[in-house]
Amino acid sequence: MKNSQSRWIQLVILLLSLSLTSQVFAWSDTDQDGVPDIKDACPNTAPDTQVMANGCVEEVEVEATASADCSTSNPNAEFSADCHNISTAVVYFEFAIAEVDFSQWKTLALVKAYLAANDVALTLVGHTDIVGTPEFNYQLSLQRAQNVKRILVEDYGFNPNRFTVMGKGISEPIADNRSSEGRSLNRRVQFIVNNK
């Protein structure tokens, strides 16, 4: 009887330790930057590097070229090739999802650095792939742009008046919607610099 109680206690201790192990590993910080791996948008930063809350280095330099007038008053307007386009800053989304994934926060850090260095306003242009109705995709593209704006305003502290949001739905694909790779590239928010 005493032997069976001892085995039960050992079994309970084993199960308890196994259940706690996954929680401990979930909050590990392998690059030792102070940000848990589960939330680290920039893994493998050098030790003793100061990082933001998302695990990315604060200072990122971005340059923009000169631009012509880029009016955003017409939501159906096409942007001129002469507009500033932070071409490397594109936030991508999962299928039918408007929430910004943690993997995209590195791009948002790039945009933050650009905005901190330049007194400009941005138009956040949301896009979708071709799956679904045009009405649904328009609303989804608008929600994506609004969620990016929310992060820039609430998490990074920028003035909301610096941003205009626009949804383009399925109207401006950059890749072939017949392939899954193309559709994933089309689910995005792009940043257009407005002239003042």
VOTI-589107 format. One record per residue (C-alpha): residue number from 1; x, y, z; residue in one letter. Coordinates in steps of 0.2 Angstrom, whole numbers, always signed. Each point is the difference from the previous one (the first is absolute). Example, Ala and Ser with C-alpha at 12.3 -4.5 7.8 and 13.67 -1.06 7.14 Angstrom:
{node 1; {+62; -22; +39}; "A"},
{node 2; {+6; +17; -3}; "S"},
This chain:
{node 1; {+0; +0; +0}; "M"},
{node 2; {+14; +12; +5}; "K"},
{node 3; {+9; -4; -17}; "N"},
{node 4; {-16; +4; -10}; "S"},
{node 5; {-2; +16; +9}; "Q"},
{node 6; {+18; +4; -4}; "S"},
{node 7; {-2; -4; -19}; "R"},
{node 8; {-16; +12; +0}; "W"},
{node 9; {+10; +14; +7}; "I"},
{node 10; {+14; -3; -12}; "Q"},
{node 11; {-12; +0; -14}; "L"},
{node 12; {-8; +16; +6}; "V"},
{node 13; {+16; +9; +1}; "I"},
{node 14; {+6; -6; -17}; "L"},
{node 15; {-16; +6; -8}; "L"},
{node 16; {+1; +17; +9}; "L"},
{node 17; {+18; +3; -5}; "S"},
{node 18; {-4; -5; -18}; "L"},
{node 19; {-15; +12; -1}; "S"},
{node 20; {+10; +15; +7}; "L"},
{node 21; {+15; -4; -12}; "T"},
{node 22; {-10; +7; -15}; "S"},
{node 23; {-4; +16; +9}; "Q"},
{node 24; {+18; +3; +5}; "V"},
{node 25; {+6; -3; -18}; "F"},
{node 26; {-14; +11; -7}; "A"},
{node 27; {+8; +15; +9}; "W"},
{node 28; {+18; -4; -4}; "S"},
{node 29; {+11; +14; -7}; "D"},
{node 30; {+13; -9; -10}; "T"},
{node 31; {+8; +16; -7}; "D"},
{node 32; {+0; +8; +18}; "Q"},
{node 33; {-7; +17; -6}; "D"},
{node 34; {-13; +0; +13}; "G"},
{node 35; {-14; -4; -11}; "V"},
{node 36; {-8; -18; +1}; "P"},
{node 37; {+3; -10; -16}; "D"},
{node 38; {-19; -2; -2}; "I"},
{node 39; {-2; +19; -2}; "K"},
{node 40; {+18; +3; -8}; "D"},
{node 41; {-3; +7; -18}; "A"},
{node 42; {+19; +1; -2}; "C"},
{node 43; {+8; -16; +7}; "P"},
{node 44; {+19; -2; +1}; "N"},
{node 45; {+4; +18; +4}; "T"},
{node 46; {+18; +3; +7}; "A"},
{node 47; {+1; -2; +19}; "P"},
{node 48; {-1; +17; +10}; "D"},
{node 49; {-9; +8; -15}; "T"},
{node 50; {-13; +13; +5}; "Q"},
{node 51; {-17; -6; -8}; "V"},
{node 52; {-18; +6; -1}; "M"},
{node 53; {-14; -9; +8}; "A"},
{node 54; {-1; -11; -15}; "N"},
{node 55; {+18; -6; +1}; "G"},
{node 56; {+6; +11; -15}; "C"},
{node 57; {+14; +13; +0}; "V"},
{node 58; {-6; +17; +2}; "E"},
{node 59; {+10; +9; -13}; "E"},
{node 60; {-4; -4; -18}; "V"},
{node 61; {+5; +12; -14}; "E"},
{node 62; {-12; +2; -15}; "V"},
{node 63; {+2; +12; -14}; "E"},
{node 64; {-13; +7; -12}; "A"},
{node 65; {+2; +7; -17}; "T"},
{node 66; {-8; +17; -5}; "A"},
{node 67; {-18; -1; -5}; "S"},
{node 68; {-14; +9; -10}; "A"},
{node 69; {-17; +5; +7}; "D"},
{node 70; {-8; -16; +6}; "C"},
{node 71; {-18; +5; +4}; "S"},
{node 72; {-10; -12; +11}; "T"},
{node 73; {-17; +9; +0}; "S"},
{node 74; {-7; -12; -13}; "N"},
{node 75; {-1; -18; +7}; "P"},
{node 76; {-1; -7; -18}; "N"},
{node 77; {+16; +10; -5}; "A"},
{node 78; {+15; -9; -7}; "E"},
{node 79; {+17; +5; +7}; "F"},
{node 80; {+12; +8; -11}; "S"},
{node 81; {+17; -9; -2}; "A"},
{node 82; {+8; +16; +6}; "D"},
{node 83; {-8; -2; +17}; "C"},
{node 84; {+11; -4; +15}; "H"},
{node 85; {-2; -19; +2}; "N"},
{node 86; {+8; -8; +15}; "I"},
{node 87; {+2; -15; -11}; "S"},
{node 88; {+9; -12; +12}; "T"},
{node 89; {-14; +4; +13}; "A"},
{node 90; {-14; -12; -4}; "V"},
{node 91; {-10; -8; +14}; "V"},
{node 92; {-7; -17; -5}; "Y"},
{node 93; {-15; -9; +6}; "F"},
{node 94; {-7; -18; +2}; "E"},
{node 95; {-15; -5; -10}; "F"},
{node 96; {-16; +9; +5}; "A"},
{node 97; {+8; +8; +15}; "I"},
{node 98; {+1; +18; +4}; "A"},
{node 99; {+11; -1; +16}; "E"},
{node 100; {+19; +4; -2}; "V"},
{node 101; {+11; -16; +4}; "D"},
{node 102; {+15; +2; +11}; "F"},
{node 103; {+11; -5; -14}; "S"},
{node 104; {-5; +17; -9}; "Q"},
{node 105; {+6; +11; +15}; "W"},
{node 106; {+18; +1; -8}; "K"},
{node 107; {-8; +9; -15}; "T"},
{node 108; {-10; +11; +12}; "L"},
{node 109; {+17; +5; +9}; "A"},
{node 110; {+7; +5; -17}; "L"},
{node 111; {-16; +11; -2}; "V"},
{node 112; {+2; +7; +17}; "K"},
{node 113; {+19; +5; -3}; "A"},
{node 114; {-5; +8; -17}; "Y"},
{node 115; {-14; +10; +9}; "L"},
{node 116; {+11; +5; +14}; "A"},
{node 117; {+13; +7; -13}; "A"},
{node 118; {-12; +8; -12}; "N"},
{node 119; {-14; +12; +4}; "D"},
{node 120; {-12; -8; -13}; "V"},
{node 121; {-17; -7; +0}; "A"},
{node 122; {-4; -17; -7}; "L"},
{node 123; {-14; -8; -9}; "T"},
{node 124; {-2; -18; +6}; "L"},
{node 125; {-7; -10; -15}; "V"},
{node 126; {-8; -17; +4}; "G"},
{node 127; {-2; -14; -13}; "H"},
{node 128; {-7; -17; -1}; "T"},
{node 129; {+2; -16; -11}; "D"},
{node 130; {-15; -4; -12}; "I"},
{node 131; {-8; -13; +11}; "V"},
{node 132; {-17; +6; +6}; "G"},
{node 133; {-13; +13; -5}; "T"},
{node 134; {+7; +17; -6}; "P"},
{node 135; {-10; +8; +15}; "E"},
{node 136; {+7; -11; +13}; "F"},
{node 137; {+18; +2; -7}; "N"},
{node 138; {-3; +19; +0}; "Y"},
{node 139; {-5; +0; +18}; "Q"},
{node 140; {+15; -12; +4}; "L"},
{node 141; {+12; +11; -9}; "S"},
{node 142; {-6; +15; +10}; "L"},
{node 143; {+1; -9; +17}; "Q"},
{node 144; {+18; -5; -4}; "R"},
{node 145; {+5; +18; -3}; "A"},
{node 146; {-10; +6; +16}; "Q"},
{node 147; {+9; -13; +10}; "N"},
{node 148; {+17; +5; -6}; "V"},
{node 149; {-4; +18; +4}; "K"},
{node 150; {-6; -5; +18}; "R"},
{node 151; {+17; -8; +3}; "I"},
{node 152; {+9; +16; -6}; "L"},
{node 153; {-11; +11; +11}; "V"},
{node 154; {-3; -11; +15}; "E"},
{node 155; {+17; -9; +2}; "D"},
{node 156; {+12; +12; -8}; "Y"},
{node 157; {-8; +16; +5}; "G"},
{node 158; {-2; +9; -17}; "F"},
{node 159; {-13; +13; -2}; "N"},
{node 160; {-15; -8; -9}; "P"},
{node 161; {-2; +15; -11}; "N"},
{node 162; {+16; -6; -9}; "R"},
{node 163; {-9; -14; -8}; "F"},
{node 164; {-13; -3; -13}; "T"},
{node 165; {-7; -17; -2}; "V"},
{node 166; {-7; -7; -17}; "M"},
{node 167; {-6; -17; -5}; "G"},
{node 168; {+2; -6; -18}; "K"},
{node 169; {-7; -18; +2}; "G"},
{node 170; {+4; -11; -15}; "I"},
{node 171; {+3; +15; -12}; "S"},
{node 172; {+19; +1; +0}; "E"},
{node 173; {+9; -17; +1}; "P"},
{node 174; {+19; -1; -1}; "I"},
{node 175; {+0; -18; -3}; "A"},
{node 176; {-10; -14; -9}; "D"},
{node 177; {-15; -4; +10}; "N"},
{node 178; {+0; -18; -8}; "R"},
{node 179; {+14; -6; +12}; "S"},
{node 180; {+0; -1; +19}; "S"},
{node 181; {+17; +10; -1}; "E"},
{node 182; {-8; +14; -10}; "G"},
{node 183; {-15; +1; +11}; "R"},
{node 184; {+11; +1; +16}; "S"},
{node 185; {+10; +15; -8}; "L"},
{node 186; {-16; +9; -5}; "N"},
{node 187; {-6; -1; +19}; "R"},
{node 188; {+9; +16; +5}; "R"},
{node 189; {+0; +18; +7}; "V"},
{node 190; {+12; +12; -10}; "Q"},
{node 191; {+6; +17; +6}; "F"},
{node 192; {-1; +15; -11}; "I"},
{node 193; {+8; +16; +5}; "V"},
{node 194; {-11; +16; -2}; "N"},
{node 195; {+7; +17; -4}; "N"},
{node 196; {-4; +14; +11}; "K"},
